[in-house]
Amino acid sequence: MKPTRAARRPLPGSPFNRPAAPLPPPEQFELQDRVSHDKYGLGLVIGVEEDVAVLVDFGTEKLRISAPYPKLFRL
């Protein structure tokens, strides 16, 4: 006699193994844009490094803020 094969159905994947959703592209800033930062306040963009960082003059200090810009908003 031949051994019988059990019918196997494919099991669904775990809901926790779903691929991560792609991140939205970082916001684009241009020279002379007015911006607001949650920690440093109001500022003016004085330099842009393509999709890497922006240089912002906050009056009392000048800072380089790296992308993504989670706390920096254009006004």
Order of alpha helices (4+ residues) and beta strands (2+ residues): beta-beta-beta-beta-beta
